[in-house]
Amino acid sequence: MRYNAYVAVAIERLTRVKLRRIAEELGGQSEVARLLHVHRSRVSRWLAGDEPDPRNKAKLEALEFVLARLLQTFAPATVRKWLSATNAHLGHRRPLDLLARNRLSEVIAAIEQADLDSYA
């Protein structure tokens, strides 16, 4: 097997590992599908080895980053609520909706405001 093939296999496995971890933290594959705005069968296919398309892969990686950042501050149950609740720092929009539109920086800024116990 050539180097590029090894890299492709490693990346595919890493995507599955990340996805499993996200599903565990968020309460299952259905919740991940809901948060990413995809059908739950798509998440099952990704876990079985299909690679997400670039758009969904970017959303998955953004969700992983945000999840890791939130878990530094909140308990897992609170993280789920924080992601789906409206947030004053985000103009009363839901973090999940912004993540779905690739607005990661705004969500990170809101997390940092929560870390500082700042109120909007």
For each residue, the residues with C-beta under 8 A, 3 or more apart:
1: 5 6
2: 5 6
3: 6 7
4: 7 8
5: 1 2 8 9
6: 1 2 3 9 10
7: 3 4 10 11
8: 4 5 11 12
9: 5 6 12 13
10: 6 7 13 14
11: 7 8 14 15
12: 8 9 15 16 49 51
13: 9 10 16 17
14: 10 11 17 18
15: 11 12 18 19 46 51 52 57 60
16: 12 13 19 20 46 47 49
17: 13 14 20 21
18: 14 15 21 22 60 61 64
19: 15 16 22 23 32 43 46 47 60
20: 16 17 23 24 47
21: 17 18 24 25 64
22: 18 19 25 26 32 60 63 64 67
23: 19 20 26 27 28 29 31 32 43 47
24: 20 21
25: 21 22 67 71 76 79
26: 22 23 31 32 35 67 79 80
27: 23 31 80
28: 23 31 32
29: 23 32 33 40 43 44 47
30: 33 34 40 43
31: 23 26 27 28 34 35 80
32: 19 22 23 26 28 29 35 36 43 63
33: 29 30 36 38 39 40 42 43
34: 30 31 37 40
35: 26 31 32 63 83 84 96 99
36: 32 33 43 56 59 60 63 100
37: 34 100
38: 33 42 43 56
39: 33 42
40: 29 30 33 34 43 44
41: 44 45
42: 33 38 39 45 46 52 56
43: 19 23 29 30 32 33 36 38 40 46 47
44: 29 40 41 47 48
45: 41 42 48 49 50
46: 15 16 19 42 43 49 50 51 52
47: 16 19 20 23 29 43 44
48: 44 45
49: 12 16 45 46
50: 45 46
51: 12 15 46 57
52: 15 42 46 56 57 60
53: 56 57
54: 57 58
55: 58 59
56: 36 38 42 52 53 59 60
57: 15 51 52 53 54 60 61
58: 54 55 61 62 102
59: 36 55 56 62 63 99 100 102
60: 15 18 19 22 36 52 56 57 63 64
61: 18 57 58 64 65
62: 58 59 65 66 99 102 104 107
63: 22 32 35 36 59 60 66 67 99
64: 18 21 22 60 61 67 68
65: 61 62 68 69 104
66: 62 63 69 70 83 95 99 104 107 108 111
67: 22 25 26 63 64 70 71 79
68: 64 65 71 72
69: 65 66 72 73 108 111
70: 66 67 73 74 79 82 83 111
71: 25 67 68 74 76 79
72: 68 69
73: 69 70 111 114 115
74: 70 71 78 79 82 114
75: 78 79
76: 25 71 79 80
77: 80 81
78: 74 75 81 82
79: 25 26 67 70 71 74 75 76 82 83
80: 26 27 31 76 77 83 84
81: 77 78 84 85
82: 70 74 78 79 85 87 95 114
83: 35 66 70 79 80 94 95 96
84: 35 80 81 94 95 96
85: 81 82 94
86: 90 92 93 94
87: 82 90 92 93 94 95 110
88: 91 92 119 120
89: 109 110 113 114 118 120
90: 86 87 93 94 95 98 106 107 110
91: 88
92: 86 87 88
93: 86 87 90 97 98
94: 83 84 85 86 87 90 97 98
95: 66 82 83 84 87 90 98 99 107 110
96: 35 83 84 99 100
97: 93 94 100 101
98: 90 93 94 95 101 103 104 106 107
99: 35 59 62 63 66 95 96 102 103 104 107
100: 36 37 59 96 97
101: 97 98
102: 58 59 62 99
103: 98 99 106 107
104: 62 65 66 98 99 107 108
105: 108 109
106: 90 98 103 109 110
107: 62 66 90 95 98 99 103 104 110 111
108: 66 69 104 105 111 112
109: 89 105 106 112 113
110: 87 89 90 95 106 107 113 114
111: 66 69 70 73 107 108 114 115
112: 108 109 115 116
113: 89 109 110 116 118 120
114: 73 74 82 89 110 111 117 118
115: 73 111 112
116: 112 113
117: 114
118: 89 113 114
119: 88
120: 88 89 113
